[in-house]
């Protein structure tokens, strides 16, 4: 099933069709010199299941460090970490947590992409 990728401003910046293994086929716009071709690209991952997120924390050796950070946060953050079914990359809790861990934007993207494959 095709899906549209949009920039932060809402402009369409890509049209994709999901393929097996999390790879997407990108269809190029009519004015593109490579018309009729496509390039393989991995779609950006915006969220992962709680299971995927926690497994990735464990595999990267960060689970205990993250649990310690969460224990120092307010009750809502603690509840969100403990009971959420999905972890959304750009949520305030994720932003604060990754900042506290010293992650760059690229490292966050890589973390979510890897977690999405578990």
Buried (B, 14 or more C-beta within 10 A) or exposed (E): EEEEBEEEEEEEEBBBEEEEEEEBBBBBEEEEEEEEEBEEEEBEBEBBBBEBBBBBBEEBEBBEEBBEBBEEBEEEBBEBBEEBEEBEBEBEBBEEBBEBBEBEEEEBBEBBBBBBEB
